[in-house]
Amino acid sequence: MNQSRNPTPYLLFSVLLIGIDQASKLLVHQYMQPGFSGQIALIGDWLKLHYVLNPGMAFGMQLGHEYGKLFLTLFRLVAMVAIGGYMIHLARAGASKGLLWALAMILAGAVGNVIDSTFYGVLLGNAPYGSPTPWFHGQVIDMIFVDFWEGFIPDWVPVWGGQYYSTPIFNIADSCIFLGVCSILIFQGSFHSAAPEPDDEGEKEERDEREEGEEREEGTVDLQGSSSADGPAIEPAPRDDIPTPTTFKQEEDENQKESI
């Protein structure tokens, strides 16, 4: 049976990633101008800092309904609690360390974007115009722009044909979710081989009883072996019909007396 793991290191790793994510967003909000005017090139023309506000999901995807943002934020809250609880459960069950690190990254990404959606509409005042309430309607701050292609999608492509496309702009929380999910998909074989198998109560009781029976049998065999090896030797009882040297001596004496 796999040994239970302490979930604290994985939770602390999530907290560290959340802190980095929030610090980067607040620094971008404080010192950068939104859009192309405030864009900063980091590596050539393909890696840039580009400040944009994202009212939707990861990588700029959105829900078009009036209350889509509210539904998305509530879904993120539920997912955050579920992922955290599941990670703690797996840690106590002795799951693979790699799986726990990956889940910690996904948890950090979920929490990081939940903070934006829940509080930034109030703290930073970036809720979209016309939102029912600034609470749960904050826009997520994105800033990482990997600009390797942009242009119009060919018309023959279903659904998106003829539309203009550019590489999505994302943040550290999105990166954590993406890397965590990719790690699980790529290394799921090794994660599952190291994961504990579910233990049925009936099978557990049967296994315990079988082990106790084997221990009792081993104890009985040891006891019998020690008795035959270390105990006193038991001589067989003498038989009257088998002559002994003493019997021959007595008969010889009697014959001598009769001859005299």
ChimeraX attribute file (.defattr): number of C-alpha atoms within 10 A of each C-alpha:
attribute: neighborCount
match mode: 1-to-1
recipient: residues
	/A:1	9
	/A:2	13
	/A:3	11
	/A:4	14
	/A:5	18
	/A:6	13
	/A:7	18
	/A:8	11
	/A:9	13
	/A:10	22
	/A:11	21
	/A:12	13
	/A:13	16
	/A:14	25
	/A:15	18
	/A:16	13
	/A:17	22
	/A:18	24
	/A:19	14
	/A:20	15
	/A:21	23
	/A:22	19
	/A:23	12
	/A:24	17
	/A:25	21
	/A:26	13
	/A:27	10
	/A:28	20
	/A:29	18
	/A:30	9
	/A:31	9
	/A:32	17
	/A:33	14
	/A:34	15
	/A:35	13
	/A:36	11
	/A:37	10
	/A:38	14
	/A:39	17
	/A:40	16
	/A:41	13
	/A:42	12
	/A:43	10
	/A:44	8
	/A:45	11
	/A:46	12
	/A:47	15
	/A:48	18
	/A:49	23
	/A:50	23
	/A:51	26
	/A:52	23
	/A:53	20
	/A:54	22
	/A:55	23
	/A:56	20
	/A:57	19
	/A:58	22
	/A:59	15
	/A:60	16
	/A:61	11
	/A:62	14
	/A:63	14
	/A:64	9
	/A:65	9
	/A:66	11
	/A:67	12
	/A:68	15
	/A:69	23
	/A:70	21
	/A:71	15
	/A:72	20
	/A:73	23
	/A:74	16
	/A:75	12
	/A:76	20
	/A:77	18
	/A:78	12
	/A:79	16
	/A:80	20
	/A:81	14
	/A:82	12
	/A:83	17
	/A:84	21
	/A:85	12
	/A:86	13
	/A:87	23
	/A:88	20
	/A:89	15
	/A:90	20
	/A:91	22
	/A:92	14
	/A:93	19
	/A:94	20
	/A:95	24
	/A:96	19
	/A:97	16
	/A:98	17
	/A:99	23
	/A:100	25
	/A:101	20
	/A:102	23
	/A:103	28
	/A:104	28
	/A:105	29
	/A:106	25
	/A:107	29
	/A:108	32
	/A:109	27
	/A:110	25
	/A:111	24
	/A:112	27
	/A:113	26
	/A:114	24
	/A:115	19
	/A:116	25
	/A:117	32
	/A:118	23
	/A:119	19
	/A:120	21
	/A:121	21
	/A:122	17
	/A:123	13
	/A:124	14
	/A:125	14
	/A:126	21
	/A:127	25
	/A:128	17
	/A:129	8
	/A:130	8
	/A:131	16
	/A:132	13
	/A:133	14
	/A:134	22
	/A:135	18
	/A:136	24
	/A:137	29
	/A:138	32
	/A:139	27
	/A:140	28
	/A:141	27
	/A:142	26
	/A:143	26
	/A:144	20
	/A:145	23
	/A:146	18
	/A:147	15
	/A:148	10
	/A:149	9
	/A:150	11
	/A:151	11
	/A:152	12
	/A:153	15
	/A:154	12
	/A:155	11
	/A:156	9
	/A:157	10
	/A:158	9
	/A:159	8
	/A:160	13
	/A:161	13
	/A:162	14
	/A:163	12
	/A:164	11
	/A:165	13
	/A:166	14
	/A:167	14
	/A:168	16
	/A:169	23
	/A:170	25
	/A:171	24
	/A:172	23
	/A:173	26
	/A:174	24
	/A:175	18
	/A:176	25
	/A:177	21
	/A:178	16
	/A:179	16
	/A:180	23
	/A:181	16
	/A:182	13
	/A:183	18
	/A:184	19
	/A:185	11
	/A:186	10
	/A:187	12
	/A:188	14
	/A:189	11
	/A:190	13
	/A:191	19
	/A:192	14
	/A:193	11
	/A:194	16
	/A:195	19
	/A:196	17
	/A:197	13
	/A:198	7
	/A:199	9
	/A:200	9
	/A:201	9
	/A:202	9
	/A:203	10
	/A:204	11
	/A:205	11
	/A:206	12
	/A:207	12
	/A:208	12
	/A:209	12
	/A:210	12
	/A:211	12
	/A:212	12
	/A:213	12
	/A:214	12
	/A:215	11
	/A:216	12
	/A:217	12
	/A:218	11
	/A:219	12
	/A:220	12
	/A:221	10
	/A:222	11
	/A:223	11
	/A:224	10
	/A:225	12
	/A:226	11
	/A:227	10
	/A:228	10
	/A:229	9
	/A:230	8
	/A:231	9
	/A:232	8
	/A:233	8
	/A:234	6
	/A:235	6
	/A:236	6
	/A:237	6
	/A:238	9
	/A:239	8
	/A:240	7
	/A:241	6
	/A:242	7
	/A:243	10
	/A:244	11
	/A:245	7
	/A:246	8
	/A:247	10
	/A:248	10
	/A:249	10
	/A:250	10
	/A:251	10
	/A:252	10
	/A:253	10
	/A:254	10
	/A:255	10
	/A:256	9
	/A:257	8
	/A:258	7
	/A:259	6
	/A:260	5
